[in-house]
Amino acid sequence: MALTTLKDDLLAEFKEERIMINEQIELLAPLAISLRKPAARRLLSSSTLILTEFSCYILSVGGIAFMLFMHLIYPFSVLGEIFYNPAFRNKIGIPNLIFLISGVYGLTLIGVALIFIVGRLAREMRLKNDILHMAGKDIKTLIGQHLERKAALDTIEQRHLLGDMTGVSQPANQKWQSVNEVMNPGYGK
């Protein structure tokens, strides 16, 4: 195994860092573009989800109250009158009336549960949208940092390595001379 010089190791690391930054920019740029959306649209979506969430919670509480007072509300109070009227109860049958009343209460309970679930889903969507918005901002910042680092690496490459890392370097302090001051090697003094 041949030992390498510090210069060779640094040049190899420089090449690897450039490759890694280019690959990360290619990977993250489409993700940042897809996660970004206008602030007004996000605000409208977030407020709509908050409104939907609280509306569903209020409807769920109202549905539970509706179930508790269902026997006092007109169309459903008829079920109680039919159940406690011996003539109708014997004509329809006690098991059928019990199934009808429990079916009405069961459907109401299922409706309340579904509305509550929709409210919870609206909450989860709102929270995930917030997370996605933060991720989009973070990825945008990360890409900006990568682009700054890429520009710095390109500057170093142009300043010292002349394009494709050939090992040829430019002099650090080159003095500019006028044409008349340049010595002619063919004409000796």
C-alpha positions as CSV (number, residue, x, y, z in Angstrom):
1,M,0.0,0.0,0.0
2,A,1.5,3.3,-1.1
3,L,1.6,6.2,1.3
4,T,-0.1,9.3,-0.1
5,T,0.8,12.8,0.6
6,L,-1.3,15.3,2.5
7,K,-1.9,17.1,-0.8
8,D,-3.2,14.0,-2.5
9,D,-5.4,13.2,0.4
10,L,-6.9,16.7,0.5
11,L,-7.4,16.7,-3.3
12,A,-9.2,13.3,-3.0
13,E,-11.3,14.6,-0.2
14,F,-12.1,17.7,-2.2
15,K,-13.3,15.6,-5.1
16,E,-15.4,13.4,-2.9
17,E,-17.0,16.4,-1.2
18,R,-17.9,18.0,-4.5
19,I,-19.5,14.7,-5.7
20,M,-21.4,14.3,-2.4
21,I,-22.7,17.9,-2.5
22,N,-23.8,17.6,-6.1
23,E,-25.6,14.3,-5.3
24,Q,-27.4,15.8,-2.3
25,I,-28.5,18.8,-4.2
26,E,-29.9,16.6,-7.0
27,L,-31.7,14.5,-4.4
28,L,-33.1,17.4,-2.2
29,A,-34.0,20.0,-4.9
30,P,-37.1,18.1,-6.2
31,L,-38.2,17.4,-2.6
32,A,-37.9,21.0,-1.6
33,I,-39.9,22.1,-4.7
34,S,-42.7,19.7,-4.0
35,L,-42.9,20.6,-0.3
36,R,-43.1,24.3,-1.0
37,K,-46.4,25.9,-1.6
38,P,-47.7,29.5,-1.3
39,A,-48.3,30.8,2.2
40,A,-51.9,32.0,1.5
41,R,-52.9,28.5,0.3
42,R,-51.3,26.9,3.3
43,L,-53.0,29.4,5.6
44,L,-56.4,28.7,4.0
45,S,-55.9,25.0,4.2
46,S,-54.9,25.2,7.8
47,S,-57.8,27.4,8.8
48,T,-60.2,25.1,6.9
49,L,-58.8,22.1,8.8
50,I,-59.1,23.8,12.1
51,L,-62.7,24.8,11.3
52,T,-63.5,21.3,10.2
53,E,-61.9,19.8,13.3
54,F,-63.8,22.0,15.8
55,S,-67.1,21.6,13.8
56,C,-66.8,17.8,14.0
57,Y,-66.0,17.9,17.7
58,I,-69.0,20.2,18.4
59,L,-71.2,17.9,16.2
60,S,-70.0,14.9,18.2
61,V,-70.9,16.5,21.5
62,G,-74.2,17.6,20.0
63,G,-74.8,14.1,18.8
64,I,-74.3,12.6,22.3
65,A,-76.7,15.2,23.7
66,F,-79.1,14.3,20.9
67,M,-79.0,10.7,21.9
68,L,-79.6,11.6,25.6
69,F,-82.7,13.7,24.7
70,M,-83.9,11.7,21.7
71,H,-87.0,10.4,23.5
72,L,-88.1,14.1,23.9
73,I,-87.8,15.1,20.2
74,Y,-90.9,14.6,18.1
75,P,-90.1,11.9,15.4
76,F,-88.2,9.8,17.9
77,S,-90.6,10.3,20.8
78,V,-93.1,8.2,18.7
79,L,-90.9,5.2,19.3
80,G,-91.3,5.6,23.1
81,E,-95.1,6.0,22.7
82,I,-95.3,2.9,20.6
83,F,-93.2,0.9,23.1
84,Y,-95.3,1.9,26.0
85,N,-98.7,1.5,24.3
86,P,-99.8,-2.1,24.9
87,A,-101.9,-2.3,21.7
88,F,-99.0,-1.3,19.4
89,R,-96.5,-3.3,21.4
90,N,-98.5,-6.5,21.0
91,K,-99.3,-5.9,17.4
92,I,-95.7,-5.2,16.4
93,G,-94.0,-7.5,18.9
94,I,-91.7,-6.6,21.8
95,P,-88.5,-8.0,20.2
96,N,-89.1,-6.0,17.0
97,L,-89.7,-2.8,18.9
98,I,-86.5,-3.3,21.0
99,F,-84.5,-4.0,17.8
100,L,-86.0,-0.9,16.1
101,I,-85.2,1.4,19.1
102,S,-81.7,0.0,19.6
103,G,-81.2,0.3,15.8
104,V,-82.1,4.0,15.8
105,Y,-79.8,4.6,18.8
106,G,-77.0,2.4,17.3
107,L,-77.2,4.4,14.0
108,T,-77.0,7.6,15.9
109,L,-74.0,6.4,17.9
110,I,-72.3,5.2,14.7
111,G,-72.9,8.6,13.1
112,V,-71.5,10.4,16.2
113,A,-68.4,8.1,16.2
114,L,-67.8,8.7,12.4
115,I,-68.1,12.5,12.8
116,F,-65.6,12.4,15.7
117,I,-63.2,10.3,13.6
118,V,-63.4,12.8,10.8
119,G,-62.5,15.5,13.3
120,R,-59.5,13.5,14.5
121,L,-58.4,13.0,10.9
122,A,-58.7,16.7,10.2
123,R,-56.5,17.3,13.3
124,E,-53.9,14.7,12.0
125,M,-53.9,16.3,8.6
126,R,-53.3,19.8,10.0
127,L,-50.4,18.5,12.2
128,K,-48.8,16.7,9.3
129,N,-49.2,19.8,7.1
130,D,-47.3,21.8,9.7
131,I,-44.6,19.1,9.8
132,L,-44.3,19.1,6.0
133,H,-44.1,22.9,6.0
134,M,-41.3,22.9,8.5
135,A,-39.5,20.1,6.6
136,G,-39.8,22.1,3.4
137,K,-38.3,25.2,5.1
138,D,-35.5,23.1,6.6
139,I,-34.7,21.4,3.2
140,K,-34.7,24.8,1.5
141,T,-32.2,26.0,4.1
142,L,-30.1,22.9,3.7
143,I,-30.1,23.3,-0.1
144,G,-29.1,26.9,0.3
145,Q,-26.1,25.9,2.5
146,H,-25.1,23.2,0.0
147,L,-25.2,25.7,-2.8
148,E,-23.1,28.1,-0.8
149,R,-20.6,25.3,-0.1
150,K,-20.6,24.3,-3.8
151,A,-19.9,27.9,-4.8
152,A,-17.0,28.0,-2.3
153,L,-15.6,24.7,-3.7
154,D,-16.0,26.0,-7.3
155,T,-14.1,29.2,-6.3
156,I,-11.3,27.2,-4.8
157,E,-11.1,24.9,-7.8
158,Q,-11.0,27.9,-10.2
159,R,-8.4,29.7,-8.1
160,H,-6.0,26.9,-7.4
161,L,-6.8,23.9,-9.6
162,L,-7.5,25.3,-13.0
163,G,-10.7,23.5,-13.9
164,D,-10.2,19.8,-13.6
165,M,-7.8,19.3,-10.8
166,T,-4.7,18.8,-13.0
167,G,-2.3,19.7,-10.2
168,V,-1.2,22.9,-12.0
169,S,-1.5,25.9,-9.7
170,Q,-1.5,29.6,-10.3
171,P,0.9,31.9,-8.5
172,A,-0.7,33.4,-5.5
173,N,0.7,37.0,-5.9
174,Q,1.2,37.9,-9.5
175,K,2.4,41.4,-10.0
176,W,1.1,43.2,-13.1
177,Q,3.7,44.9,-15.2
178,S,3.4,47.2,-18.1
179,V,4.6,45.9,-21.5
180,N,7.7,48.1,-21.4
181,E,8.9,46.6,-18.1
182,V,8.8,42.9,-19.1
183,M,12.3,41.6,-19.7
184,N,13.0,40.0,-23.1
185,P,14.9,36.8,-22.5
186,G,16.4,36.8,-26.0
187,Y,17.9,40.2,-25.5
188,G,20.4,40.1,-22.7
189,K,21.3,43.0,-20.5
